[in-house]
Amino acid sequence: MGLLIPLGKRIQTIREKKGITQEQLEERTGINAKYISAVECGQRNVTVNTLAKIEKGLNIEIYELFLFSEEAGSEK
């Protein structure tokens, strides 16, 4: 299993739980909303620097982006 899809879904889940739109995340991070959408769909690879911007924009710790088990547990 690759990491792009679960990472993207995790970013999307956190963003939605916080009530943040992709456009609002763009304003907070400077990352284009279309790029954020592609990341959330698992279509784009991200750098560590981009992940750092996303975690700051979501006001979370970077490790939280990799808690995929929480995503799997919520789908059961």
Buried (B, 14 or more C-beta within 10 A) or exposed (E): EEEBBBBBBBBBBBBEEEEBEBEBBBEBBEBEBEBBBBBBEBEBEBEEEBBEBBBEBBEBEEEEBEBBEEBEEEEE
